[in-house]
Each structure stands twice: as structure tokens, then as C-alpha cells.
Amino acid sequence: MKADRFGIPRQSWLLLLVGLIDSIGTGLFLAGSAIFFTRSAGLSPTEVGVGLTLGGLCALLLLTPLGMLADRIGPRAAGVLMHLWRAVAFAGFAFVHDFGTFLLVSCLVAPPTRAIEPIGQMFVDRHVGAGLRMRVMSALRLAYNLGFTLGALLTTVILAVDTREAFLAIVLGDAVTFLFAGLLLLKVPLLEQTASARHTVTGWPKSLRQGRYLIVAGLNGILMMHIPLLSIGVPLWATLYTDAPRLIVGPLIVVNTVMVLSLQMRFSRGTDTVDSGVRLMRWAAACLAAFSVIVAFAGHLNAFWASAVLLAGVVVITFGEIMQVTGGWLLSYELAPQQRQGEYLAVFSLGVAAMYLVGPTLITVGIIERGVTGWLVLAVVFAAVGLTIGPAVTAARRQIDAVPAGR
């Protein structure tokens, strides 16, 4: 494939547009869902939390079967199916007025929402091949970050109207974006040699029987804690436990966003082996451990120095985020047998799904409420991940290679 001056194949720009449209809907939901559920649907905050948690459990149970489905029907059909599934499911939120209905719709929404990520990775591999997939994945992440921002801005406008119809626009807008993204995905080309390929793997998933591979997936999930740390941990710690001005939270998130947009594609260059993936994950673990130590003591400083320390911490964790994302993509690709790629990518994302499920509680109860001690324990956990990721990947690779490919 010919690349343009940005290093992206020309055929991939339509895929980037799919990601942008998809993420606008997701950003719309993330920014406005809590208000929609409590003010428009009439649910209590506890009901919202319980419903979303049980939805997350449904996603954990269905991730592997959906990955195996992608192996059987191909990434295009699976990707379109996930988009259309989400479009229908998110539209169901418009009819929620009680906890029972909310629980049902949440359990319908969560599985395709989580599965679209590994299936999307599989699609990128079959779209550009191993040589360009890291580059395109990085460009997709930039498109998603831009879409999240645009979706959040749209939500701000919708919430300012403050009517039932405006609130409905949040979930129905999600449905429309997912429908549009799914239809556009039909037009994104796949490589000629894989466009018509249909794997017919059968039987129980091999990946779930390979404990060493599951350990690597779990370690990756731990490093993905940078997501709730930035969205929940830093805002709560800064506003409730330090003397930093409350208005600092917005600029800190902006710093994170600008750094990701500026550096993500640079870190994808020259990353094409398992060793480079392990190296990135080690550096990511070191950055996350350093971040935890840095911000731990912000509560003992005056407003100026607390702000400076929080800024330094966000810069460090953002470097960790960029390296973890790149390293995680690379390891998930390199450890996945081609004929079971959908299954292995889905199982690798189980650690991420588990993080989304328990991460917010761990951050609030296990770290924030325990102050400096909680942060320092977290630093030790991240350091331990950095020390064990290399041996864990080596062991997983040997275990996977020892099993015949089969069907």
C-alpha cells in the first residue's frame, strides 16, 4: 500500500473516518450518560453503578466467544455486526425508565462495546498487514481522541438545553454514529490475500487454557490502570486532598491530550518485535510507578508546589500511557496465532475489560482513601509488573508455540 506524507496508507483514511465517527458517539455517551440516566431516565446513582457493573460482567463472559466469531466470519463482518449491535442497543436506552430495563439494555450494550476493540485490531491487521498495522493503530488512536473531544463538546451543548428531548439526543446520537460507522466499514478495503479468507476453527478456545498467556493479559490490564488514574484518581486527589486550585484539573487533562496527539505516532516507529513490546511495557511500568510516587506527596505541599507536582505527575503518566498502549498492541499482535487471531486478541483484552470493571473502585477505595500509603503501594505494584512482564511474555510465547495450530 502506498503511504501519504503522514506515513498512512491512502486506503486507511476511510478507516480513520470510521474511528472518528465511532468515537464521537462514544464521547457523547461518556460525557453525558450519568446525567441522562439520573435526570432523564430517573435512576439513582447506585442503580446506574450496579447496572453498568453487571453490564461489564456480561462483556467479560462474551468477549472470547465474540473474538472466535470474528475468526469464523472475518473481521469485516464481525466489525460491522458489532457497530450495528451497538446502534440498536444504545437506542434502547431511550426507553429506559426503571432499573430492570436499564439492566437489560446495559447487558446488551457492554459486550459489543468491549469486543469492538480487539475486532478492530484484527481488522487493521487484515487491512494493512504486519508492516503498517502499528502505524495505522496509532493514527486510529489519534482519531479516537479527537472524536472523544468533539463528542464531549456536543454533550455540553445538549446539556445546556436541559430538556428530555435534548437528553434523548445523547443516546440516539450514539446510535446514529455507530450505524454510520458500521456502514462505512463495509467500504474499507482488506488485503487481497485475506479479504475472502474464512477460518473455520472449532472447539473450545485454546487461549483460555494457556495460563501464561492469561498472566500477560492480566499484567497488561494492570498497566491499563492509567485510564481510571487520569479520569478519576487525579481529579479526586487534586480537588479533595491537595491545596491545588480546583480549576487545575481541566488543564491537566489538556496536557495529557496534547501529549498523546503529539507523541503517539512517534512511539509506534520501529516497534515490530516482541522484544520492543516488552521494552515499552517495562518503561510504561516505570513511568506509572514514578507517577504514583510523585503525586503521593502533593497533599503535603502548598498550592503552587502541589500544582507543579501534579503537572509533573501527569506528564510522566502520559509517557507511560503512550508506551503501554503501543507495547500492548504489539504484544497482543505478536503472541496471537494468525488462524486464531480474533480469539487471542479478545482474550488479551480481558485484562482491560476487568480493569474497567474494578479499576474505579480500586482507585477510590484502595488508593485515594488511603492517602500516601495507597499511592506508594500502587507504585510497588507497577514496579513488580515491570520486573515480571519480560519473563511472563517469554513463558507465554513458549507455551503458545508448543501447541499445534490445529483447527
DRENDO-1510 file (C-alpha; in Angstrom, 1 decimal, always signed):
<recs>
REC; n; res; u; v; w
REC; 1; MET; +0.0; +0.0; +0.0 .
REC; 2; LYS; +1.2; +3.5; -0.8 .
REC; 3; ALA; +1.5; +5.8; +2.1 .
REC; 4; ASP; +1.0; +9.6; +2.1 .
REC; 5; ARG; +3.2; +12.2; +3.6 .
REC; 6; PHE; +1.9; +11.3; +7.1 .
REC; 7; GLY; +3.0; +7.7; +6.7 .
REC; 8; ILE; -0.6; +6.4; +6.5 .
REC; 9; PRO; -1.8; +4.3; +3.5 .
REC; 10; ARG; -4.3; +6.3; +1.4 .
REC; 11; GLN; -6.8; +3.4; +1.7 .
REC; 12; SER; -6.7; +3.8; +5.5 .
REC; 13; TRP; -8.2; +7.3; +5.7 .
REC; 14; LEU; -11.7; +5.9; +5.4 .
REC; 15; LEU; -10.9; +3.7; +8.4 .
REC; 16; LEU; -9.8; +6.7; +10.3 .
REC; 17; LEU; -13.1; +8.4; +9.5 .
REC; 18; VAL; -14.9; +5.3; +10.8 .
REC; 19; GLY; -12.9; +5.7; +14.0 .
REC; 20; LEU; -13.7; +9.4; +14.3 .
REC; 21; ILE; -17.4; +8.9; +13.8 .
REC; 22; ASP; -17.4; +5.9; +16.3 .
REC; 23; SER; -15.6; +7.9; +18.9 .
REC; 24; ILE; -17.8; +11.0; +18.6 .
REC; 25; GLY; -20.7; +8.8; +19.7 .
REC; 26; THR; -18.7; +7.2; +22.5 .
REC; 27; GLY; -17.6; +10.7; +23.7 .
REC; 28; LEU; -21.2; +11.8; +23.6 .
REC; 29; PHE; -22.1; +8.9; +25.9 .
REC; 30; LEU; -19.2; +9.1; +28.3 .
REC; 31; ALA; -19.7; +12.8; +28.9 .
REC; 32; GLY; -23.5; +12.8; +29.2 .
REC; 33; SER; -24.6; +9.3; +30.2 .
REC; 34; ALA; -24.5; +9.8; +34.0 .
REC; 35; ILE; -26.7; +12.9; +33.8 .
REC; 36; PHE; -29.1; +11.3; +31.3 .
REC; 37; PHE; -29.6; +8.2; +33.5 .
REC; 38; THR; -30.2; +10.2; +36.7 .
REC; 39; ARG; -32.1; +13.2; +35.4 .
REC; 40; SER; -33.9; +11.9; +32.4 .
REC; 41; ALA; -34.3; +8.2; +33.0 .
REC; 42; GLY; -35.0; +8.7; +36.7 .
REC; 43; LEU; -32.4; +6.2; +38.0 .
REC; 44; SER; -30.4; +6.6; +41.2 .
REC; 45; PRO; -26.6; +6.8; +41.1 .
REC; 46; THR; -26.4; +3.4; +42.9 .
REC; 47; GLU; -28.7; +1.9; +40.2 .
REC; 48; VAL; -26.5; +3.3; +37.5 .
REC; 49; GLY; -23.4; +1.9; +39.0 .
REC; 50; VAL; -24.8; -1.5; +39.6 .
REC; 51; GLY; -26.3; -1.7; +36.1 .
REC; 52; LEU; -23.0; -0.7; +34.4 .
REC; 53; THR; -21.0; -3.1; +36.5 .
REC; 54; LEU; -23.3; -6.0; +35.6 .
REC; 55; GLY; -23.1; -5.0; +32.0 .
REC; 56; GLY; -19.3; -5.2; +32.3 .
REC; 57; LEU; -19.6; -8.7; +33.7 .
REC; 58; CYS; -21.6; -9.7; +30.6 .
REC; 59; ALA; -18.9; -8.2; +28.4 .
REC; 60; LEU; -16.3; -10.3; +30.2 .
REC; 61; LEU; -18.3; -13.5; +29.6 .
REC; 62; LEU; -18.9; -12.8; +25.9 .
REC; 63; LEU; -15.5; -11.3; +24.8 .
REC; 64; THR; -13.9; -14.6; +23.9 .
REC; 65; PRO; -16.9; -16.1; +22.0 .
REC; 66; LEU; -17.1; -12.8; +20.0 .
REC; 67; GLY; -13.4; -13.0; +19.2 .
REC; 68; MET; -13.9; -16.6; +18.0 .
REC; 69; LEU; -16.8; -15.4; +15.9 .
REC; 70; ALA; -14.5; -12.9; +14.2 .
REC; 71; ASP; -12.2; -15.8; +13.3 .
REC; 72; ARG; -15.1; -17.7; +11.7 .
REC; 73; ILE; -16.8; -14.9; +9.8 .
REC; 74; GLY; -13.9; -12.5; +9.2 .
REC; 75; PRO; -13.1; -9.1; +10.7 .
REC; 76; ARG; -15.3; -7.1; +8.3 .
REC; 77; ALA; -18.5; -9.0; +9.0 .
REC; 78; ALA; -17.7; -9.1; +12.8 .
REC; 79; GLY; -16.8; -5.4; +12.9 .
REC; 80; VAL; -20.0; -4.3; +11.1 .
REC; 81; LEU; -22.0; -6.6; +13.3 .
REC; 82; MET; -20.6; -5.0; +16.5 .
REC; 83; HIS; -21.3; -1.5; +15.2 .
REC; 84; LEU; -24.9; -2.4; +14.3 .
REC; 85; TRP; -25.4; -4.2; +17.5 .
REC; 86; ARG; -24.3; -1.2; +19.4 .
REC; 87; ALA; -26.5; +1.1; +17.4 .
REC; 88; VAL; -29.6; -0.9; +18.3 .
REC; 89; ALA; -28.6; -1.4; +21.9 .
REC; 90; PHE; -27.8; +2.2; +22.6 .
REC; 91; ALA; -31.1; +3.3; +21.1 .
REC; 92; GLY; -32.7; +1.0; +23.7 .
REC; 93; PHE; -31.5; +3.5; +26.4 .
REC; 94; ALA; -34.2; +5.9; +25.1 .
REC; 95; PHE; -36.8; +3.5; +26.5 .
REC; 96; VAL; -35.3; +3.2; +30.0 .
REC; 97; HIS; -37.5; +4.4; +32.9 .
REC; 98; ASP; -36.8; +1.7; +35.5 .
REC; 99; PHE; -33.8; -0.3; +36.8 .
REC; 100; GLY; -34.9; -3.6; +35.3 .
REC; 101; THR; -35.0; -2.2; +31.7 .
REC; 102; PHE; -31.7; -0.3; +32.4 .
REC; 103; LEU; -30.0; -3.5; +33.5 .
REC; 104; LEU; -31.2; -5.4; +30.4 .
REC; 105; VAL; -30.0; -2.6; +28.0 .
REC; 106; SER; -26.7; -2.3; +29.8 .
REC; 107; CYS; -26.1; -6.1; +29.4 .
REC; 108; LEU; -26.8; -5.7; +25.6 .
REC; 109; VAL; -24.6; -2.6; +25.2 .
REC; 110; ALA; -21.5; -3.8; +27.0 .
REC; 111; PRO; -20.4; -6.9; +25.0 .
REC; 112; PRO; -20.1; -5.2; +21.6 .
REC; 113; THR; -18.6; -2.1; +23.2 .
REC; 114; ARG; -15.7; -4.1; +24.6 .
REC; 115; ALA; -15.4; -6.5; +21.6 .
REC; 116; ILE; -15.1; -3.8; +19.0 .
REC; 117; GLU; -11.6; -3.0; +20.2 .
REC; 118; PRO; -9.9; -6.5; +19.6 .
REC; 119; ILE; -12.0; -7.0; +16.5 .
REC; 120; GLY; -10.8; -3.6; +15.3 .
REC; 121; GLN; -7.2; -4.6; +15.9 .
REC; 122; MET; -7.9; -7.7; +13.8 .
REC; 123; PHE; -9.4; -5.6; +11.0 .
REC; 124; VAL; -6.4; -3.3; +10.9 .
REC; 125; ASP; -4.0; -6.3; +10.6 .
REC; 126; ARG; -6.1; -7.7; +7.6 .
REC; 127; HIS; -6.3; -4.1; +6.2 .
REC; 128; VAL; -2.6; -3.2; +6.0 .
REC; 129; GLY; -0.6; -6.2; +7.2 .
REC; 130; ALA; +2.1; -6.5; +9.9 .
REC; 131; GLY; +4.3; -3.8; +8.4 .
REC; 132; LEU; +1.9; -0.9; +8.8 .
REC; 133; ARG; -0.5; -2.0; +11.5 .
REC; 134; MET; +1.2; -0.3; +14.4 .
REC; 135; ARG; +1.3; +3.0; +12.4 .
REC; 136; VAL; -2.4; +2.7; +11.5 .
REC; 137; MET; -3.3; +1.8; +15.1 .
REC; 138; SER; -1.6; +4.9; +16.3 .
REC; 139; ALA; -3.4; +7.1; +13.8 .
REC; 140; LEU; -6.7; +5.5; +14.8 .
REC; 141; ARG; -5.9; +6.3; +18.4 .
REC; 142; LEU; -5.5; +10.0; +17.4 .
REC; 143; ALA; -8.8; +9.9; +15.6 .
REC; 144; TYR; -10.5; +8.4; +18.6 .
REC; 145; ASN; -9.1; +11.1; +20.9 .
REC; 146; LEU; -10.3; +13.8; +18.6 .
REC; 147; GLY; -13.7; +12.1; +18.4 .
REC; 148; PHE; -14.0; +11.8; +22.2 .
REC; 149; THR; -13.3; +15.6; +22.5 .
REC; 150; LEU; -15.8; +16.5; +19.8 .
REC; 151; GLY; -18.4; +14.2; +21.4 .
REC; 152; ALA; -17.8; +15.8; +24.8 .
REC; 153; LEU; -18.2; +19.3; +23.4 .
REC; 154; LEU; -21.5; +18.3; +21.7 .
REC; 155; THR; -22.7; +16.9; +25.1 .
REC; 156; THR; -22.0; +20.3; +26.7 .
REC; 157; VAL; -24.3; +22.0; +24.2 .
REC; 158; ILE; -27.0; +19.3; +24.7 .
REC; 159; LEU; -26.9; +19.6; +28.4 .
REC; 160; ALA; -27.2; +23.3; +28.3 .
REC; 161; VAL; -30.7; +22.9; +26.6 .
REC; 162; ASP; -31.7; +20.7; +29.6 .
REC; 163; THR; -34.9; +19.1; +28.2 .
REC; 164; ARG; -36.0; +15.5; +27.9 .
REC; 165; GLU; -35.6; +15.7; +24.1 .
REC; 166; ALA; -32.1; +17.1; +24.4 .
REC; 167; PHE; -31.1; +14.2; +26.8 .
REC; 168; LEU; -32.5; +11.7; +24.3 .
REC; 169; ALA; -30.2; +13.2; +21.7 .
REC; 170; ILE; -27.3; +11.8; +23.7 .
REC; 171; VAL; -28.2; +8.1; +23.3 .
REC; 172; LEU; -29.9; +8.4; +19.9 .
REC; 173; GLY; -26.9; +10.3; +18.7 .
REC; 174; ASP; -24.7; +7.4; +19.8 .
REC; 175; ALA; -26.9; +5.0; +17.9 .
REC; 176; VAL; -26.7; +7.1; +14.7 .
REC; 177; THR; -22.9; +7.4; +14.8 .
REC; 178; PHE; -22.5; +3.7; +15.4 .
REC; 179; LEU; -24.8; +2.9; +12.5 .
REC; 180; PHE; -23.0; +5.3; +10.2 .
REC; 181; ALA; -19.6; +3.9; +11.2 .
REC; 182; GLY; -20.7; +0.3; +10.6 .
REC; 183; LEU; -22.0; +1.1; +7.1 .
REC; 184; LEU; -18.7; +3.0; +6.2 .
REC; 185; LEU; -16.7; +0.0; +7.4 .
REC; 186; LEU; -18.2; -2.0; +4.6 .
REC; 187; LYS; -16.2; +0.2; +2.2 .
REC; 188; VAL; -12.8; -0.1; +3.9 .
REC; 189; PRO; -10.6; -2.5; +1.7 .
REC; 190; LEU; -8.9; -5.5; +3.1 .
REC; 191; LEU; -5.7; -7.1; +1.7 .
REC; 192; GLU; -6.4; -9.2; -1.3 .
REC; 193; GLN; -5.0; -12.4; +0.1 .
REC; 194; THR; -7.1; -12.1; +3.3 .
REC; 195; ALA; -10.2; -10.4; +2.1 .
REC; 196; SER; -12.0; -13.6; +1.3 .
REC; 197; ALA; -10.3; -15.8; +4.0 .
REC; 198; ARG; -12.6; -17.6; +6.4 .
REC; 199; HIS; -11.0; -19.5; +9.2 .
REC; 200; THR; -13.1; -22.4; +10.5 .
REC; 201; VAL; -11.5; -23.0; +13.9 .
REC; 202; THR; -13.7; -25.1; +16.1 .
REC; 203; GLY; -13.7; -26.4; +19.7 .
REC; 204; TRP; -13.0; -24.7; +23.0 .
REC; 205; PRO; -10.8; -21.6; +22.9 .
REC; 206; LYS; -7.2; -22.6; +23.3 .
REC; 207; SER; -6.1; -19.2; +24.7 .
REC; 208; LEU; -8.2; -19.7; +27.9 .
REC; 209; ARG; -6.2; -22.9; +28.6 .
REC; 210; GLN; -2.9; -21.2; +28.3 .
REC; 211; GLY; -2.3; -19.8; +31.8 .
REC; 212; ARG; +0.9; -18.0; +30.9 .
REC; 213; TYR; -0.8; -16.0; +28.2 .
REC; 214; LEU; -3.6; -15.1; +30.6 .
REC; 215; ILE; -0.9; -13.8; +33.0 .
REC; 216; VAL; +0.4; -11.5; +30.3 .
REC; 217; ALA; -3.1; -10.3; +29.6 .
REC; 218; GLY; -3.5; -9.6; +33.3 .
REC; 219; LEU; -0.3; -7.7; +33.6 .
REC; 220; ASN; -1.3; -5.5; +30.6 .
REC; 221; GLY; -4.7; -4.9; +32.4 .
REC; 222; ILE; -2.8; -3.7; +35.5 .
REC; 223; LEU; -0.8; -1.2; +33.4 .
REC; 224; MET; -4.1; +0.0; +31.8 .
REC; 225; MET; -4.9; +1.5; +35.2 .
REC; 226; HIS; -3.6; +4.7; +33.8 .
REC; 227; ILE; -7.1; +5.3; +32.4 .
REC; 228; PRO; -9.0; +5.5; +35.7 .
REC; 229; LEU; -6.0; +7.1; +37.3 .
REC; 230; LEU; -6.3; +10.0; +34.9 .
REC; 231; SER; -10.1; +10.2; +34.7 .
REC; 232; ILE; -10.8; +9.5; +38.4 .
REC; 233; GLY; -7.7; +9.4; +40.5 .
REC; 234; VAL; -6.0; +12.7; +39.6 .
REC; 235; PRO; -9.2; +14.8; +39.7 .
REC; 236; LEU; -10.3; +13.4; +43.1 .
REC; 237; TRP; -6.8; +13.6; +44.6 .
REC; 238; ALA; -6.2; +17.1; +43.3 .
REC; 239; THR; -9.5; +18.6; +44.4 .
REC; 240; LEU; -10.1; +16.8; +47.7 .
REC; 241; TYR; -6.7; +16.0; +49.1 .
REC; 242; THR; -4.3; +18.8; +47.9 .
REC; 243; ASP; -4.3; +22.6; +48.1 .
REC; 244; ALA; -4.0; +22.9; +44.3 .
REC; 245; PRO; -6.8; +25.1; +42.8 .
REC; 246; ARG; -9.8; +23.0; +41.6 .
REC; 247; LEU; -9.5; +24.6; +38.1 .
REC; 248; ILE; -6.2; +22.8; +37.6 .
REC; 249; VAL; -8.0; +19.5; +36.6 .
REC; 250; GLY; -9.0; +20.8; +33.2 .
REC; 251; PRO; -5.6; +22.0; +32.2 .
REC; 252; LEU; -4.0; +18.7; +33.4 .
REC; 253; ILE; -6.3; +16.7; +31.1 .
REC; 254; VAL; -5.5; +19.1; +28.3 .
REC; 255; VAL; -1.8; +18.4; +28.8 .
REC; 256; ASN; -2.4; +14.7; +28.6 .
REC; 257; THR; -4.5; +15.0; +25.4 .
REC; 258; VAL; -1.9; +17.3; +23.7 .
REC; 259; MET; +0.9; +14.9; +24.6 .
REC; 260; VAL; -0.9; +11.9; +23.2 .
REC; 261; LEU; -1.8; +13.7; +20.0 .
REC; 262; SER; +1.8; +14.8; +19.6 .
REC; 263; LEU; +3.7; +11.7; +20.6 .
REC; 264; GLN; +1.6; +8.6; +20.0 .
REC; 265; MET; +2.7; +8.0; +16.3 .
REC; 266; ARG; +6.3; +8.7; +17.1 .
REC; 267; PHE; +6.4; +5.9; +19.7 .
REC; 268; SER; +5.0; +3.5; +17.1 .
REC; 269; ARG; +8.0; +3.8; +14.9 .
REC; 270; GLY; +10.4; +0.8; +15.0 .
REC; 271; THR; +8.1; -1.3; +17.1 .
REC; 272; ASP; +7.9; -4.6; +15.2 .
REC; 273; THR; +9.2; -7.3; +17.6 .
REC; 274; VAL; +8.2; -8.9; +20.9 .
REC; 275; ASP; +11.4; -7.5; +22.5 .
REC; 276; SER; +10.5; -3.9; +21.6 .
REC; 277; GLY; +7.0; -4.6; +23.0 .
REC; 278; VAL; +8.4; -5.8; +26.3 .
REC; 279; ARG; +10.8; -2.9; +26.4 .
REC; 280; LEU; +7.9; -0.4; +26.0 .
REC; 281; MET; +5.9; -2.2; +28.7 .
REC; 282; ARG; +8.8; -2.0; +31.1 .
REC; 283; TRP; +9.2; +1.7; +30.5 .
REC; 284; ALA; +5.5; +2.2; +30.9 .
REC; 285; ALA; +5.5; +0.4; +34.3 .
REC; 286; ALA; +8.4; +2.6; +35.4 .
REC; 287; CYS; +6.6; +5.7; +34.4 .
REC; 288; LEU; +3.4; +4.6; +36.2 .
REC; 289; ALA; +5.4; +3.8; +39.3 .
REC; 290; ALA; +7.2; +7.1; +39.2 .
REC; 291; PHE; +3.8; +8.9; +38.7 .
REC; 292; SER; +2.4; +7.2; +41.8 .
REC; 293; VAL; +5.3; +8.3; +44.0 .
REC; 294; ILE; +5.3; +11.9; +42.6 .
REC; 295; VAL; +1.6; +12.6; +43.2 .
REC; 296; ALA; +1.6; +10.8; +46.6 .
REC; 297; PHE; +3.2; +13.8; +48.3 .
REC; 298; ALA; +1.2; +16.6; +46.5 .
REC; 299; GLY; -1.1; +16.8; +49.6 .
REC; 300; HIS; +1.7; +17.9; +51.8 .
REC; 301; LEU; +2.6; +21.0; +49.6 .
REC; 302; ASN; +1.3; +24.5; +49.2 .
REC; 303; ALA; -1.0; +25.4; +46.3 .
REC; 304; PHE; +1.9; +26.3; +43.9 .
REC; 305; TRP; +4.1; +23.3; +44.5 .
REC; 306; ALA; +1.1; +20.9; +44.6 .
REC; 307; SER; +0.1; +22.2; +41.2 .
REC; 308; ALA; +3.6; +21.8; +39.9 .
REC; 309; VAL; +3.9; +18.2; +41.3 .
REC; 310; LEU; +0.5; +17.3; +39.8 .
REC; 311; LEU; +1.6; +18.6; +36.4 .
REC; 312; ALA; +4.8; +16.7; +36.6 .
REC; 313; GLY; +2.9; +13.6; +37.5 .
REC; 314; VAL; +0.5; +13.9; +34.6 .
REC; 315; VAL; +3.5; +14.4; +32.2 .
REC; 316; VAL; +5.1; +11.2; +33.5 .
REC; 317; ILE; +1.9; +9.1; +33.4 .
REC; 318; THR; +1.2; +10.3; +29.9 .
REC; 319; PHE; +4.5; +8.9; +28.7 .
REC; 320; GLY; +3.6; +5.7; +30.5 .
REC; 321; GLU; +0.2; +5.7; +28.8 .
REC; 322; ILE; +1.7; +6.1; +25.3 .
REC; 323; MET; +4.2; +3.4; +25.8 .
REC; 324; GLN; +1.7; +1.0; +27.4 .
REC; 325; VAL; -0.7; +1.4; +24.6 .
REC; 326; THR; +1.9; +0.8; +21.9 .
REC; 327; GLY; +3.5; -2.1; +23.8 .
REC; 328; GLY; +0.2; -3.7; +24.5 .
REC; 329; TRP; -0.8; -3.6; +20.8 .
REC; 330; LEU; +2.5; -5.1; +19.8 .
REC; 331; LEU; +2.4; -7.9; +22.3 .
REC; 332; SER; -1.2; -8.8; +21.5 .
REC; 333; TYR; -0.4; -9.0; +17.8 .
REC; 334; GLU; +2.8; -10.9; +18.1 .
REC; 335; LEU; +1.5; -13.5; +20.6 .
REC; 336; ALA; -1.7; -14.2; +18.6 .
REC; 337; PRO; -1.6; -17.2; +16.2 .
REC; 338; GLN; -2.9; -16.0; +12.8 .
REC; 339; GLN; -5.6; -18.6; +12.5 .
REC; 340; ARG; -7.0; -17.7; +15.9 .
REC; 341; GLN; -6.2; -14.0; +15.9 .
REC; 342; GLY; -9.7; -12.9; +16.9 .
REC; 343; GLU; -9.8; -15.2; +19.8 .
REC; 344; TYR; -6.4; -14.3; +21.2 .
REC; 345; LEU; -6.9; -10.6; +20.8 .
REC; 346; ALA; -10.2; -10.9; +22.6 .
REC; 347; VAL; -8.7; -12.8; +25.4 .
REC; 348; PHE; -5.8; -10.4; +25.7 .
REC; 349; SER; -8.4; -7.6; +26.1 .
REC; 350; LEU; -10.0; -9.5; +29.1 .
REC; 351; GLY; -7.4; -7.8; +31.3 .
REC; 352; VAL; -8.5; -4.4; +30.0 .
REC; 353; ALA; -12.2; -5.3; +30.5 .
REC; 354; ALA; -11.5; -6.4; +34.0 .
REC; 355; MET; -9.7; -3.1; +34.7 .
REC; 356; TYR; -12.7; -1.1; +33.5 .
REC; 357; LEU; -14.9; -3.2; +35.8 .
REC; 358; VAL; -12.8; -2.9; +39.1 .
REC; 359; GLY; -10.5; +0.0; +38.4 .
REC; 360; PRO; -12.7; +2.8; +39.6 .
REC; 361; THR; -13.3; +1.0; +42.9 .
REC; 362; LEU; -9.6; +0.2; +43.4 .
REC; 363; ILE; -8.7; +3.8; +42.7 .
REC; 364; THR; -11.2; +5.4; +45.1 .
REC; 365; VAL; -11.3; +2.8; +47.9 .
REC; 366; GLY; -7.9; +1.2; +47.6 .
REC; 367; ILE; -5.8; +4.3; +46.9 .
REC; 368; ILE; -7.4; +7.7; +47.3 .
REC; 369; GLU; -8.9; +7.0; +50.7 .
REC; 370; ARG; -5.6; +5.6; +52.0 .
REC; 371; GLY; -3.6; +8.6; +51.0 .
REC; 372; VAL; +0.2; +8.4; +50.6 .
REC; 373; THR; +0.3; +4.7; +51.6 .
REC; 374; GLY; -2.2; +3.8; +48.9 .
REC; 375; TRP; -0.2; +5.6; +46.3 .
REC; 376; LEU; +3.1; +4.0; +47.4 .
REC; 377; VAL; +1.6; +0.5; +47.3 .
REC; 378; LEU; +0.4; +1.2; +43.8 .
REC; 379; ALA; +3.9; +2.2; +42.8 .
REC; 380; VAL; +5.2; -1.1; +44.1 .
REC; 381; VAL; +2.6; -3.0; +42.1 .
REC; 382; PHE; +3.6; -1.2; +38.9 .
REC; 383; ALA; +7.3; -1.8; +39.6 .
REC; 384; ALA; +6.5; -5.5; +40.0 .
REC; 385; VAL; +4.7; -5.6; +36.7 .
REC; 386; GLY; +7.8; -4.0; +35.0 .
REC; 387; LEU; +10.0; -6.7; +36.5 .
REC; 388; THR; +7.8; -9.7; +35.6 .
REC; 389; ILE; +6.5; -8.7; +32.1 .
REC; 390; GLY; +9.6; -9.9; +30.3 .
REC; 391; PRO; +9.7; -13.4; +31.8 .
REC; 392; ALA; +5.9; -13.7; +31.5 .
REC; 393; VAL; +6.0; -12.9; +27.8 .
REC; 394; THR; +8.8; -15.4; +27.2 .
REC; 395; ALA; +6.9; -18.1; +29.1 .
REC; 396; ALA; +3.7; -17.3; +27.2 .
REC; 397; ARG; +5.4; -17.4; +23.8 .
REC; 398; ARG; +6.9; -20.8; +24.6 .
REC; 399; GLN; +3.5; -22.2; +25.7 .
REC; 400; ILE; +1.7; -20.9; +22.6 .
REC; 401; ASP; +4.4; -22.2; +20.2 .
REC; 402; ALA; +4.3; -25.6; +21.9 .
REC; 403; VAL; +0.6; -26.1; +20.9 .
REC; 404; PRO; -0.1; -27.3; +17.4 .
REC; 405; ALA; -2.1; -24.8; +15.4 .
REC; 406; GLY; -4.9; -27.2; +14.5 .
REC; 407; ARG; -8.5; -26.2; +13.9 .
</recs>
